[in-house]
Structures are given as structure tokens and as C-alpha cells.
Amino acid sequence: MQQSNPLRFFKIQPDGQNALVAYEHIVGYGRSVAIQYERAYDLWRASSNLGDDPSVFNLKRDNMRQVVRDIHFLLISLQVVWKSLQRFCDGTHFPSFTASLTPLRKKWKPYFEQYREPRNTFEHYDDQIFGPDSRSNSPGYGVKLNSSGSFALGSHQPVLLNDDSRKQFGKFMEEFENAITSVVGPLA
């Protein structure tokens, strides 16, 4: 993800200025996605390398609790990118960008949609921890982290958040940048 020359947006009327804000919003949360992938797996890897000695149990437990928090924020960031892209495709607000971004949105919908249910469940995870499930959306108790780089909430199917999914997100961001460039021109 590169830093954009904002002036390239201002030549596009009537929506260039607002598109710059939307673009920077998606790029900013895209950076958060990349950071959270790294944080979650660096800590997960480090914790796994501690071994099974009872003296490291508390450290491993604390590490994995942080991994779960990092996954939660990763899911939130992914959803913000997805929802922002959907708004960016709105021809009412961004008519100059609809033609280039709508095919991107259609192509990447399955990637982003797989994270919607886990993100919504994580958002209400406190219902499982601190009391009764007042929203009746609990898949059951617990987060399962798998060596495949996936996680599952209760009885949910595992969702991949491994190196392949990280690379897919990087590919999405490249395609997003190319779609923007096709409308506003190159970064220079």
C-alpha cells in the first residue's frame, strides 16, 4: 500500500474530494488488517514455541488471549474495508468510481463475506463470557485456534486467517489501487 498523491483525486468532478477521503479510509484500515495479521501470528508462533512446560502456562494463556483480541480487531478492520468499498461503489455518491470498483466488489465478495458472521459473533462475545446470551446469537462457548491458521467460534465452521488469506488481502489491495488508478491516474 503506497502513499497516494491526493491531488490526483481533485481533477475528478463531482466526487474527487469525497473519493479521496473514502480511498484513504480504505487504505488506512487496509494497513490495520496487515498489522493485525502480523501481530496475531507473530504472537501465536512465539507462544507455540514456548513448549508445554507448566512454568510457561500463564504466559501462553495471556499470549493466546491477546491473539484472540488481535483476531477480533482484524475482523473489524476487514469489515470496515468491505463496507467502505460497498459505499465507494455507490453511484449516487461516487459516480466516477462505480464502473471501476463494482467489478472489484463482486469479485472479492466471497473473501470478505466469510468474515461477517465471525465478526458479528466476536462483537457480542461478551454475551458468552459475562452472562446469558441476550442476543441469542452465540454459537456456543469458546474460541478454537487451529494449527492450520484458522479459528472457530463455538460450533461455527473454522475461518482461515492464515498466510494464504493474508496474501489474498494483499492482492485485493493491489487490485483496489489499480481500480482507483484507472480513474484518477498514477501515483506520481
Z-matrix of the N, CA and C atoms (Angstrom, degrees):
N
C 1 1.442
C 2 1.519 1 108.51
N 3 1.280 2 115.48 1 124.64
C 4 1.444 3 120.99 2 -174.96
C 5 1.519 4 110.65 3 -106.29
N 6 1.314 5 114.16 4 157.70
C 7 1.456 6 118.90 5 174.68
C 8 1.524 7 108.32 6 -77.98
N 9 1.276 8 116.53 7 129.92
C 10 1.461 9 122.02 8 -174.62
C 11 1.520 10 111.34 9 -89.59
N 12 1.318 11 115.54 10 152.19
C 13 1.454 12 121.60 11 168.63
C 14 1.530 13 106.63 12 -82.68
N 15 1.317 14 118.86 13 108.82
C 16 1.464 15 120.06 14 -174.99
C 17 1.520 16 114.12 15 -63.57
N 18 1.331 17 117.60 16 -23.62
C 19 1.464 18 119.42 17 -177.48
C 20 1.522 19 112.30 18 -65.48
N 21 1.320 20 117.32 19 -22.49
C 22 1.461 21 118.98 20 -179.69
C 23 1.535 22 111.27 21 -65.59
N 24 1.317 23 118.10 22 -24.05
C 25 1.468 24 121.87 23 179.68
C 26 1.525 25 112.12 24 -77.54
N 27 1.316 26 117.56 25 -29.51
C 28 1.458 27 120.67 26 -171.02
C 29 1.525 28 113.40 27 -72.33
N 30 1.324 29 117.64 28 -16.76
C 31 1.466 30 119.12 29 177.47
C 32 1.521 31 111.84 30 -77.84
N 33 1.325 32 117.82 31 -13.28
C 34 1.458 33 122.49 32 -179.63
C 35 1.522 34 108.13 33 -91.60
N 36 1.308 35 115.99 34 120.48
C 37 1.465 36 120.83 35 179.12
C 38 1.516 37 108.94 36 -122.36
N 39 1.303 38 119.30 37 143.16
C 40 1.454 39 128.20 38 12.91
C 41 1.531 40 113.69 39 -96.26
N 42 1.324 41 118.30 40 2.26
C 43 1.457 42 119.90 41 -166.14
C 44 1.521 43 115.61 42 -113.11
N 45 1.299 44 118.91 43 9.29
C 46 1.451 45 121.48 44 -175.21
C 47 1.512 46 114.84 45 -60.86
N 48 1.324 47 116.82 46 -45.76
C 49 1.461 48 119.53 47 -177.40
C 50 1.531 49 111.27 48 -64.70
N 51 1.323 50 117.18 49 -45.48
C 52 1.461 51 120.11 50 177.68
C 53 1.526 52 111.23 51 -66.79
N 54 1.322 53 116.90 52 -33.59
C 55 1.464 54 120.36 53 178.49
C 56 1.517 55 110.54 54 -65.32
N 57 1.319 56 117.82 55 -36.19
C 58 1.461 57 120.40 56 176.85
C 59 1.528 58 110.43 57 -59.83
N 60 1.309 59 116.35 58 -43.82
C 61 1.471 60 120.46 59 179.10
C 62 1.534 61 109.98 60 -62.63
N 63 1.316 62 117.17 61 -45.28
C 64 1.473 63 121.05 62 179.60
C 65 1.525 64 110.74 63 -64.40
N 66 1.312 65 116.83 64 -42.99
C 67 1.467 66 122.23 65 178.92
C 68 1.524 67 110.27 66 -59.48
N 69 1.336 68 116.68 67 -51.10
C 70 1.465 69 120.03 68 -178.70
C 71 1.521 70 111.76 69 -63.85
N 72 1.328 71 116.92 70 -31.94
C 73 1.464 72 121.26 71 176.76
C 74 1.537 73 109.84 72 -63.72
N 75 1.320 74 116.54 73 -47.69
C 76 1.463 75 120.35 74 -179.76
C 77 1.525 76 110.59 75 -65.75
N 78 1.314 77 117.89 76 -43.86
C 79 1.466 78 120.95 77 179.45
C 80 1.529 79 110.62 78 -62.91
N 81 1.327 80 117.22 79 -41.35
C 82 1.466 81 120.28 80 178.92
C 83 1.515 82 112.51 81 -62.11
N 84 1.319 83 117.31 82 -46.87
C 85 1.467 84 119.68 83 177.64
C 86 1.527 85 110.88 84 -70.72
N 87 1.321 86 117.14 85 -28.45
C 88 1.462 87 119.97 86 174.12
C 89 1.518 88 110.87 87 -62.38
N 90 1.307 89 117.06 88 -39.92
C 91 1.475 90 120.83 89 175.05
C 92 1.523 91 110.45 90 -63.46
N 93 1.323 92 116.82 91 -38.81
C 94 1.465 93 120.18 92 177.34
C 95 1.521 94 111.06 93 -62.43
N 96 1.329 95 117.08 94 -39.94
C 97 1.464 96 120.69 95 177.34
C 98 1.527 97 109.34 96 -58.92
N 99 1.323 98 116.84 97 -48.42
C 100 1.467 99 120.80 98 -178.83
C 101 1.529 100 110.98 99 -60.97
N 102 1.314 101 117.23 100 -42.73
C 103 1.467 102 121.42 101 179.51
C 104 1.523 103 110.62 102 -64.19
N 105 1.326 104 117.19 103 -44.55
C 106 1.468 105 119.92 104 -178.03
C 107 1.525 106 111.81 105 -66.43
N 108 1.334 107 117.77 106 -38.22
C 109 1.468 108 119.39 107 174.55
C 110 1.525 109 109.56 108 -56.33
N 111 1.312 110 116.58 109 -48.35
C 112 1.468 111 120.59 110 -177.82
C 113 1.525 112 111.35 111 -64.44
N 114 1.321 113 116.51 112 -46.29
C 115 1.470 114 119.87 113 -179.17
C 116 1.519 115 111.72 114 -59.51
N 117 1.326 116 116.11 115 -49.55
C 118 1.465 117 120.08 116 -176.15
C 119 1.521 118 110.90 117 -60.28
N 120 1.319 119 117.05 118 -46.92
C 121 1.454 120 118.72 119 -174.88
C 122 1.512 121 113.88 120 -80.75
N 123 1.321 122 118.92 121 -28.70
C 124 1.461 123 119.48 122 173.89
C 125 1.520 124 110.48 123 -63.88
N 126 1.331 125 116.16 124 -45.52
C 127 1.461 126 119.80 125 -179.92
C 128 1.528 127 111.23 126 -69.90
N 129 1.320 128 117.42 127 -40.38
C 130 1.463 129 121.67 128 178.02
C 131 1.528 130 109.89 129 -59.91
N 132 1.332 131 116.36 130 -46.18
C 133 1.467 132 121.88 131 179.29
C 134 1.531 133 110.53 132 -62.73
N 135 1.317 134 116.67 133 -47.45
C 136 1.466 135 120.70 134 -179.76
C 137 1.525 136 111.22 135 -60.97
N 138 1.313 137 115.93 136 -41.43
C 139 1.464 138 119.83 137 179.49
C 140 1.529 139 110.87 138 -65.95
N 141 1.317 140 116.73 139 -40.64
C 142 1.472 141 120.25 140 179.02
C 143 1.514 142 111.51 141 -64.02
N 144 1.327 143 117.04 142 -32.16
C 145 1.464 144 120.94 143 -179.38
C 146 1.519 145 113.34 144 -76.50
N 147 1.320 146 118.38 145 -6.96
C 148 1.455 147 121.16 146 178.69
C 149 1.530 148 112.38 147 -72.16
N 150 1.310 149 116.52 148 -17.82
C 151 1.455 150 119.74 149 -179.50
C 152 1.517 151 111.60 150 84.74
N 153 1.322 152 115.72 151 -167.79
C 154 1.466 153 121.05 152 -174.90
C 155 1.519 154 113.30 153 -111.92
N 156 1.285 155 117.55 154 17.43
C 157 1.456 156 120.83 155 179.87
C 158 1.528 157 109.59 156 -63.33
N 159 1.339 158 118.41 157 133.27
C 160 1.471 159 120.33 158 -179.44
C 161 1.528 160 113.95 159 -58.15
N 162 1.328 161 117.92 160 -24.52
C 163 1.467 162 120.08 161 -178.17
C 164 1.534 163 112.58 162 -69.11
N 165 1.322 164 117.62 163 -17.05
C 166 1.466 165 120.14 164 -179.42
C 167 1.525 166 111.99 165 -105.69
N 168 1.327 167 117.23 166 7.53
C 169 1.467 168 120.69 167 -176.71
C 170 1.530 169 112.15 168 -56.08
N 171 1.327 170 117.65 169 -49.84
C 172 1.473 171 120.39 170 -177.24
C 173 1.524 172 111.68 171 -63.88
N 174 1.329 173 117.22 172 -39.64
C 175 1.457 174 120.11 173 178.09
C 176 1.525 175 110.80 174 -64.29
N 177 1.330 176 116.83 175 -43.93
C 178 1.458 177 120.16 176 178.57
C 179 1.529 178 110.98 177 -63.24
N 180 1.322 179 116.83 178 -41.47
C 181 1.469 180 120.45 179 178.71
C 182 1.528 181 110.50 180 -62.19
N 183 1.337 182 117.28 181 -45.77
C 184 1.465 183 120.78 182 178.22
C 185 1.530 184 111.36 183 -63.20
N 186 1.324 185 116.41 184 -41.03
C 187 1.468 186 120.07 185 177.71
C 188 1.523 187 110.91 186 -60.22
N 189 1.304 188 117.39 187 -45.48
C 190 1.460 189 120.01 188 -176.49
C 191 1.524 190 111.42 189 -71.74
N 192 1.300 191 118.23 190 -30.09
C 193 1.467 192 119.89 191 172.85
C 194 1.528 193 109.85 192 -62.71
N 195 1.347 194 115.95 193 -40.54
C 196 1.461 195 118.99 194 177.93
C 197 1.526 196 110.89 195 -67.64
N 198 1.323 197 117.86 196 -36.79
C 199 1.462 198 121.16 197 176.29
C 200 1.528 199 109.72 198 -58.39
N 201 1.320 200 116.96 199 -43.51
C 202 1.469 201 120.63 200 179.31
C 203 1.532 202 110.03 201 -62.59
N 204 1.326 203 118.03 202 -41.23
C 205 1.474 204 120.57 203 177.05
C 206 1.526 205 111.23 204 -63.80
N 207 1.326 206 115.43 205 -40.33
C 208 1.467 207 119.08 206 178.84
C 209 1.526 208 111.00 207 -65.55
N 210 1.319 209 117.67 208 -39.53
C 211 1.467 210 120.79 209 176.37
C 212 1.522 211 110.01 210 -62.83
N 213 1.328 212 116.62 211 -40.46
C 214 1.470 213 119.98 212 178.32
C 215 1.526 214 110.24 213 -58.41
N 216 1.331 215 117.11 214 -49.48
C 217 1.454 216 119.14 215 -179.08
C 218 1.529 217 111.20 216 -66.68
N 219 1.323 218 117.36 217 -34.51
C 220 1.464 219 120.79 218 175.28
C 221 1.521 220 110.37 219 -58.82
N 222 1.332 221 116.54 220 -45.09
C 223 1.464 222 120.48 221 179.39
C 224 1.527 223 111.73 222 -64.25
N 225 1.314 224 116.65 223 -39.30
C 226 1.464 225 120.26 224 177.30
C 227 1.530 226 109.46 225 -63.06
N 228 1.311 227 117.26 226 -45.54
C 229 1.467 228 120.76 227 -179.12
C 230 1.525 229 111.40 228 -63.44
N 231 1.333 230 116.91 229 -41.16
C 232 1.466 231 120.11 230 177.08
C 233 1.526 232 110.69 231 -60.66
N 234 1.329 233 116.33 232 -41.82
C 235 1.458 234 119.22 233 -179.17
C 236 1.529 235 111.33 234 -68.33
N 237 1.318 236 117.83 235 -36.53
C 238 1.467 237 120.47 236 178.00
C 239 1.529 238 109.79 237 -63.86
N 240 1.330 239 117.24 238 -42.79
C 241 1.466 240 120.35 239 177.88
C 242 1.526 241 109.50 240 -59.91
N 243 1.339 242 115.97 241 -46.51
C 244 1.467 243 120.40 242 -177.23
C 245 1.533 244 111.61 243 -64.01
N 246 1.311 245 117.04 244 -48.81
C 247 1.465 246 120.02 245 -179.19
C 248 1.535 247 111.13 246 -64.63
N 249 1.311 248 116.54 247 -37.00
C 250 1.466 249 120.04 248 178.87
C 251 1.522 250 110.41 249 -66.86
N 252 1.332 251 117.16 250 -39.71
C 253 1.460 252 120.28 251 176.41
C 254 1.529 253 110.50 252 -62.27
N 255 1.318 254 116.56 253 -41.61
C 256 1.467 255 119.86 254 178.16
C 257 1.526 256 110.63 255 -59.37
N 258 1.320 257 117.51 256 -42.61
C 259 1.474 258 120.72 257 178.31
C 260 1.520 259 110.98 258 -67.02
N 261 1.334 260 116.01 259 -37.89
C 262 1.452 261 121.59 260 -179.63
C 263 1.533 262 110.53 261 -63.23
N 264 1.305 263 117.28 262 -26.39
C 265 1.470 264 121.49 263 179.50
C 266 1.522 265 112.52 264 -82.54
N 267 1.316 266 117.57 265 -3.39
C 268 1.462 267 122.23 266 -178.69
C 269 1.529 268 109.87 267 -72.43
N 270 1.299 269 115.66 268 112.74
C 271 1.457 270 121.43 269 -178.48
C 272 1.511 271 114.08 270 -65.06
N 273 1.324 272 117.43 271 -20.68
C 274 1.464 273 120.61 272 177.67
C 275 1.526 274 110.56 273 -68.34
N 276 1.326 275 116.32 274 -39.70
C 277 1.461 276 121.16 275 -176.53
C 278 1.529 277 112.95 276 -96.44
N 279 1.331 278 116.52 277 -32.81
C 280 1.458 279 120.77 278 -174.19
C 281 1.536 280 110.76 279 -133.07
N 282 1.323 281 117.75 280 63.10
C 283 1.467 282 119.78 281 -175.21
C 284 1.530 283 113.89 282 -60.86
N 285 1.300 284 118.08 283 -30.67
C 286 1.465 285 120.23 284 -178.86
C 287 1.524 286 113.08 285 -70.87
N 288 1.327 287 117.57 286 -17.93
C 289 1.459 288 121.33 287 -172.25
C 290 1.523 289 113.76 288 -109.38
N 291 1.307 290 117.10 289 -10.36
C 292 1.465 291 120.93 290 -174.97
C 293 1.524 292 112.37 291 -58.43
N 294 1.318 293 117.30 292 -46.23
C 295 1.466 294 120.39 293 -175.75
C 296 1.525 295 112.26 294 -64.88
N 297 1.324 296 118.03 295 -34.47
C 298 1.471 297 119.37 296 -178.45
C 299 1.527 298 112.53 297 -85.53
N 300 1.327 299 117.91 298 -28.68
C 301 1.463 300 119.86 299 -174.72
C 302 1.527 301 114.04 300 -94.31
N 303 1.315 302 118.80 301 -26.64
C 304 1.469 303 120.44 302 -178.73
C 305 1.532 304 112.40 303 -61.52
N 306 1.337 305 120.69 304 -44.25
C 307 1.471 306 119.46 305 176.22
C 308 1.534 307 112.42 306 -62.05
N 309 1.324 308 116.27 307 -35.83
C 310 1.470 309 120.49 308 177.17
C 311 1.526 310 110.23 309 -63.02
N 312 1.325 311 115.55 310 -45.00
C 313 1.465 312 119.99 311 179.05
C 314 1.522 313 110.70 312 -60.77
N 315 1.306 314 117.79 313 -44.75
C 316 1.472 315 120.47 314 179.96
C 317 1.517 316 111.35 315 -63.10
N 318 1.319 317 116.69 316 -42.53
C 319 1.461 318 120.89 317 -178.84
C 320 1.532 319 111.49 318 -63.07
N 321 1.315 320 117.17 319 -41.83
C 322 1.464 321 121.38 320 -172.38
C 323 1.526 322 114.24 321 -94.58
N 324 1.310 323 117.52 322 0.48
C 325 1.468 324 120.09 323 -179.57
C 326 1.531 325 112.93 324 -54.88
N 327 1.339 326 120.84 325 -47.54
C 328 1.474 327 119.19 326 -179.71
C 329 1.533 328 113.04 327 -59.93
N 330 1.316 329 116.40 328 -37.25
C 331 1.468 330 119.55 329 179.03
C 332 1.524 331 110.68 330 -60.31
N 333 1.321 332 116.34 331 -50.23
C 334 1.461 333 120.07 332 -176.18
C 335 1.527 334 112.67 333 -75.04
N 336 1.304 335 118.02 334 -35.87
C 337 1.460 336 121.34 335 -176.95
C 338 1.529 337 112.34 336 -65.62
N 339 1.334 338 118.11 337 -27.63
C 340 1.461 339 119.53 338 179.34
C 341 1.529 340 112.35 339 -63.27
N 342 1.320 341 116.72 340 -20.57
C 343 1.465 342 120.90 341 -177.98
C 344 1.528 343 113.36 342 -96.11
N 345 1.322 344 117.63 343 -6.94
C 346 1.470 345 120.31 344 -175.37
C 347 1.528 346 111.77 345 -64.47
N 348 1.322 347 117.64 346 -53.77
C 349 1.465 348 119.83 347 -177.81
C 350 1.535 349 112.18 348 -62.22
N 351 1.340 350 119.32 349 -46.39
C 352 1.462 351 117.83 350 176.95
C 353 1.526 352 112.77 351 -61.54
N 354 1.315 353 117.53 352 -37.54
C 355 1.463 354 119.57 353 178.91
C 356 1.523 355 110.53 354 -64.48
N 357 1.319 356 117.04 355 -44.40
C 358 1.461 357 120.08 356 178.99
C 359 1.520 358 110.95 357 -63.21
N 360 1.320 359 117.06 358 -38.72
C 361 1.458 360 120.18 359 178.66
C 362 1.519 361 110.55 360 -68.06
N 363 1.323 362 117.32 361 -44.48
C 364 1.460 363 120.48 362 177.30
C 365 1.515 364 110.87 363 -58.92
N 366 1.327 365 116.30 364 -37.63
C 367 1.453 366 120.58 365 -178.57
C 368 1.532 367 110.94 366 -59.02
N 369 1.316 368 116.52 367 -30.27
C 370 1.465 369 121.29 368 -178.68
C 371 1.525 370 111.26 369 -112.66
N 372 1.322 371 115.16 370 24.54
C 373 1.458 372 121.04 371 -179.22
C 374 1.528 373 111.21 372 -60.59
N 375 1.339 374 116.63 373 -30.16
C 376 1.458 375 120.34 374 179.08
C 377 1.518 376 111.39 375 -60.74
N 378 1.341 377 117.56 376 -26.33
C 379 1.464 378 119.51 377 176.32
C 380 1.527 379 110.63 378 -61.75
N 381 1.311 380 116.62 379 -32.78
C 382 1.465 381 120.29 380 179.62
C 383 1.527 382 110.93 381 -79.39
N 384 1.325 383 116.76 382 -33.44
C 385 1.462 384 120.59 383 -173.03
C 386 1.520 385 112.09 384 -85.45
N 387 1.338 386 116.57 385 -44.67
C 388 1.457 387 120.56 386 -169.64
C 389 1.522 388 114.83 387 -100.31
N 390 1.297 389 117.77 388 0.13
C 391 1.446 390 117.08 389 179.64
C 392 1.507 391 112.04 390 166.51
N 393 1.320 392 116.26 391 -165.19
C 394 1.457 393 119.82 392 -177.75
C 395 1.530 394 111.47 393 -65.09
N 396 1.298 395 115.43 394 153.86
C 397 1.460 396 122.53 395 -179.01
C 398 1.523 397 108.39 396 -78.13
N 399 1.325 398 116.13 397 86.66
C 400 1.464 399 121.04 398 -174.51
C 401 1.532 400 112.08 399 -69.00
N 402 1.320 401 118.08 400 -20.66
C 403 1.461 402 121.43 401 -179.05
C 404 1.526 403 111.98 402 -96.23
N 405 1.305 404 116.89 403 -5.02
C 406 1.474 405 122.69 404 -179.39
C 407 1.530 406 112.04 405 52.24
N 408 1.327 407 116.01 406 40.26
C 409 1.459 408 119.17 407 178.47
C 410 1.524 409 112.62 408 -121.25
N 411 1.311 410 116.42 409 13.30
C 412 1.446 411 119.96 410 -177.29
C 413 1.522 412 111.32 411 -75.71
N 414 1.340 413 116.54 412 132.01
C 415 1.460 414 119.73 413 175.45
C 416 1.516 415 111.37 414 -86.07
N 417 1.309 416 117.42 415 8.61
C 418 1.451 417 121.44 416 -173.45
C 419 1.512 418 108.77 417 110.79
N 420 1.294 419 116.12 418 169.06
C 421 1.452 420 120.20 419 -172.17
C 422 1.524 421 111.68 420 -82.41
N 423 1.304 422 115.86 421 144.16
C 424 1.443 423 122.06 422 166.15
C 425 1.512 424 116.00 423 102.99
N 426 1.325 425 113.29 424 152.40
C 427 1.446 426 122.95 425 173.50
C 428 1.517 427 106.80 426 -112.52
N 429 1.310 428 116.40 427 128.20
C 430 1.457 429 120.98 428 177.76
C 431 1.525 430 108.03 429 -108.20
N 432 1.322 431 116.83 430 122.31
C 433 1.454 432 122.33 431 175.38
C 434 1.523 433 107.00 432 -103.42
N 435 1.320 434 116.41 433 128.15
C 436 1.461 435 121.32 434 -175.42
C 437 1.520 436 110.91 435 -110.28
N 438 1.333 437 115.37 436 151.76
C 439 1.463 438 119.98 437 -179.24
C 440 1.518 439 112.57 438 -64.73
N 441 1.326 440 118.02 439 -15.50
C 442 1.468 441 121.68 440 177.59
C 443 1.526 442 111.98 441 -73.23
N 444 1.329 443 116.80 442 -6.35
C 445 1.456 444 120.16 443 -175.77
C 446 1.503 445 111.47 444 87.90
N 447 1.316 446 116.88 445 24.90
C 448 1.454 447 120.29 446 178.71
C 449 1.525 448 108.63 447 -118.53
N 450 1.310 449 114.56 448 168.29
C 451 1.452 450 119.80 449 173.65
C 452 1.517 451 107.84 450 -139.45
N 453 1.303 452 115.70 451 158.46
C 454 1.458 453 121.18 452 175.85
C 455 1.517 454 107.92 453 -140.12
N 456 1.323 455 115.60 454 145.26
C 457 1.456 456 122.14 455 174.97
C 458 1.517 457 107.82 456 -103.06
N 459 1.326 458 116.57 457 116.87
C 460 1.455 459 120.37 458 178.33
C 461 1.510 460 111.52 459 52.36
N 462 1.320 461 116.24 460 -121.27
C 463 1.461 462 121.28 461 -176.62
C 464 1.535 463 113.13 462 -91.43
N 465 1.342 464 118.49 463 3.65
C 466 1.467 465 120.88 464 177.62
C 467 1.521 466 110.54 465 -62.34
N 468 1.322 467 115.00 466 155.48
C 469 1.455 468 120.57 467 172.20
C 470 1.536 469 108.32 468 -68.55
N 471 1.331 470 117.28 469 146.37
C 472 1.470 471 118.84 470 177.99
C 473 1.530 472 111.54 471 -60.91
N 474 1.308 473 115.38 472 144.54
C 475 1.461 474 123.60 473 178.25
C 476 1.522 475 106.81 474 -116.63
N 477 1.321 476 116.53 475 128.91
C 478 1.453 477 120.29 476 -178.99
C 479 1.519 478 111.68 477 -76.87
N 480 1.293 479 115.01 478 130.08
C 481 1.457 480 123.23 479 170.31
C 482 1.519 481 106.17 480 -135.84
N 483 1.309 482 115.80 481 54.55
C 484 1.456 483 120.84 482 -176.43
C 485 1.520 484 109.87 483 -107.45
N 486 1.342 485 115.39 484 -167.55
C 487 1.455 486 119.39 485 -176.95
C 488 1.524 487 112.17 486 -62.70
N 489 1.325 488 117.30 487 -34.73
C 490 1.468 489 119.73 488 177.64
C 491 1.524 490 111.50 489 -63.96
N 492 1.334 491 116.95 490 -43.50
C 493 1.468 492 118.86 491 179.65
C 494 1.524 493 110.64 492 -68.29
N 495 1.324 494 117.22 493 -33.28
C 496 1.470 495 120.65 494 175.46
C 497 1.526 496 110.25 495 -63.90
N 498 1.334 497 116.67 496 -44.54
C 499 1.466 498 120.66 497 178.61
C 500 1.525 499 111.12 498 -65.11
N 501 1.322 500 117.18 499 -36.99
C 502 1.467 501 120.25 500 176.80
C 503 1.521 502 110.24 501 -61.38
N 504 1.316 503 116.08 502 -42.81
C 505 1.469 504 118.49 503 178.62
C 506 1.528 505 110.55 504 -62.79
N 507 1.314 506 117.41 505 -40.69
C 508 1.460 507 120.66 506 176.58
C 509 1.528 508 111.43 507 -59.57
N 510 1.334 509 116.25 508 -39.50
C 511 1.464 510 121.09 509 177.28
C 512 1.533 511 110.21 510 -64.89
N 513 1.335 512 116.52 511 -42.29
C 514 1.466 513 119.84 512 176.34
C 515 1.522 514 110.45 513 -57.03
N 516 1.335 515 117.16 514 -46.76
C 517 1.461 516 120.10 515 -177.67
C 518 1.527 517 110.83 516 -63.95
N 519 1.318 518 118.29 517 -36.52
C 520 1.473 519 120.83 518 175.34
C 521 1.527 520 110.28 519 -62.23
N 522 1.319 521 116.57 520 -45.99
C 523 1.459 522 120.76 521 -179.55
C 524 1.528 523 111.01 522 -66.53
N 525 1.322 524 116.71 523 -36.03
C 526 1.465 525 120.68 524 176.05
C 527 1.527 526 109.51 525 -62.01
N 528 1.323 527 116.91 526 -47.86
C 529 1.462 528 120.65 527 179.31
C 530 1.524 529 110.84 528 -60.61
N 531 1.320 530 117.49 529 -40.77
C 532 1.471 531 120.77 530 178.75
C 533 1.528 532 111.43 531 -64.52
N 534 1.338 533 116.50 532 -39.08
C 535 1.467 534 120.43 533 178.86
C 536 1.529 535 110.52 534 -65.50
N 537 1.312 536 116.86 535 -40.59
C 538 1.468 537 120.67 536 177.88
C 539 1.531 538 109.72 537 -65.70
N 540 1.324 539 116.01 538 -45.85
C 541 1.465 540 121.41 539 -179.54
C 542 1.526 541 111.95 540 -60.16
N 543 1.331 542 115.86 541 -33.57
C 544 1.471 543 118.68 542 179.34
C 545 1.528 544 111.96 543 -64.10
N 546 1.316 545 117.06 544 -20.46
C 547 1.466 546 121.21 545 179.95
C 548 1.532 547 111.21 546 -99.58
N 549 1.327 548 117.66 547 -46.22
C 550 1.464 549 120.09 548 -172.08
C 551 1.529 550 114.14 549 -102.43
N 552 1.318 551 117.31 550 -6.21
C 553 1.455 552 120.01 551 179.75
C 554 1.516 553 111.97 552 95.74
N 555 1.331 554 116.57 553 175.69
C 556 1.467 555 121.11 554 -175.62
C 557 1.530 556 112.87 555 -70.67
N 558 1.325 557 114.27 556 167.30
C 559 1.462 558 121.52 557 -177.49
C 560 1.526 559 113.41 558 -60.97
N 561 1.298 560 117.62 559 -33.81
C 562 1.477 561 121.44 560 -173.73
C 563 1.506 562 113.55 561 -63.94
